[in-house]
Amino acid sequence: MTKFRPLLIAALLLMSPLTAQAFAPGDAGGFEGKAVIGQGGVVLGHVERVILGSNGAPAQVLVRPNGVRAGGPRSLSVKALKVEGASLSAPLTKAEFDAMPAIEPARQ
């Protein structure tokens, strides 16, 4: 089970419904550039882009990982994040976050 935990957590974060209850419409610009902090206080990356749900509220954030060989952004559900001061906290360890698949966002 341990080796599947990062995949399970990634699937749960990606499969959440595209509605966001914690953030109101119009908040999207406020999240871009914010640090995303994982378990243990490690910086996982920074919000590169906010994806809005059908209700106009933030639903997903694309987080650009820290590091030279970090790869592309990871998609996290807004429902899984908590606002803590000037940053966002995620219920992931660095290893779990790094194990998530990088995505190539569609350009609008």
C-alpha distance (Angstrom), angle and dihedral (degrees) to the residues before:
residue distance angle dihedral
M1 . . .
T2 3.80 . .
K3 3.80 94.7 .
F4 3.81 90.5 51.4
R5 3.82 95.5 48.5
P6 3.85 95.9 91.0
L7 3.79 90.6 50.0
L8 3.78 92.0 47.6
I9 3.79 92.6 49.8
A10 3.81 91.3 46.3
A11 3.80 90.6 50.7
L12 3.80 92.1 49.9
L13 3.79 92.0 48.9
L14 3.79 92.5 48.6
M15 3.81 97.0 42.4
S16 3.78 98.5 55.7
P17 3.80 115.5 119.8
L18 3.79 117.9 -89.1
T19 3.76 94.8 -110.7
A20 3.76 125.6 97.8
Q21 3.78 120.5 -153.3
A22 3.80 99.9 173.8
F23 3.82 96.5 59.1
A24 3.77 129.8 50.0
P25 3.82 125.9 -134.7
G26 3.76 111.0 -83.5
D27 3.82 94.1 36.5
A28 3.82 93.2 101.3
G29 3.79 96.3 96.8
G30 3.77 91.1 52.5
F31 3.82 92.9 64.1
E32 3.79 99.9 51.0
G33 3.79 110.8 104.9
K34 3.82 94.9 14.0
A35 3.78 117.9 135.8
V36 3.80 116.7 -113.1
I37 3.80 111.2 -143.4
G38 3.81 121.4 -158.1
Q39 3.77 132.6 -161.3
G40 3.77 112.7 -53.4
G41 3.81 91.7 30.0
V42 3.81 95.3 -82.9
V43 3.81 117.2 149.1
L44 3.80 107.2 -119.1
G45 3.79 94.8 -174.2
H46 3.78 143.4 -74.0
V47 3.79 131.7 -74.1
E48 3.78 107.4 -99.6
R49 3.79 98.8 175.6
V50 3.79 140.9 0.9
I51 3.81 120.9 -136.8
L52 3.80 114.5 -152.4
G53 3.78 124.1 -142.7
S54 3.79 125.2 -133.3
N55 3.81 89.6 -86.9
G56 3.82 91.5 58.3
A57 3.80 93.8 -110.3
P58 3.82 123.4 120.5
A59 3.82 109.7 -87.3
Q60 3.80 105.6 165.4
V61 3.79 134.8 16.6
L62 3.78 125.1 -154.1
V63 3.79 108.1 -138.4
R64 3.81 118.8 -158.8
P65 3.83 105.9 -146.3
N66 3.79 121.2 -127.8
G67 3.79 118.3 -112.0
V68 3.76 139.9 60.1
R69 3.82 96.7 -93.5
A70 3.79 95.3 36.8
G71 3.81 98.2 118.3
G72 3.78 126.2 -152.5
P73 3.79 128.8 -21.7
R74 3.79 124.6 -71.2
S75 3.79 121.8 -135.9
L76 3.80 117.0 -126.5
S77 3.77 128.0 -177.1
V78 3.78 114.0 -116.1
K79 3.82 87.9 -136.8
A80 3.81 89.1 64.7
L81 3.82 93.1 54.7
K82 3.79 131.0 81.1
V83 3.78 125.6 -157.6
E84 3.79 109.6 -123.6
G85 3.78 111.7 176.6
A86 3.80 110.2 -63.6
S87 3.82 94.0 -12.3
L88 3.79 142.0 55.6
S89 3.80 124.1 -120.3
A90 3.80 123.6 -144.0
P91 3.83 127.7 -163.4
L92 3.81 92.0 -124.2
T93 3.77 137.1 102.5
K94 3.80 118.6 -131.8
A95 3.82 89.8 -106.8
E96 3.82 91.9 52.8
F97 3.79 92.0 47.6
D98 3.81 92.3 47.7
A99 3.82 90.2 49.8
M100 3.81 91.5 57.7
P101 3.79 115.2 101.9
A102 3.79 116.8 -100.4
I103 3.78 113.4 -123.8
E104 3.77 133.4 -149.4
P105 3.80 105.5 -136.5
A106 3.77 119.0 -141.5
R107 3.79 113.5 -113.6
Q108 3.79 117.8 -123.5
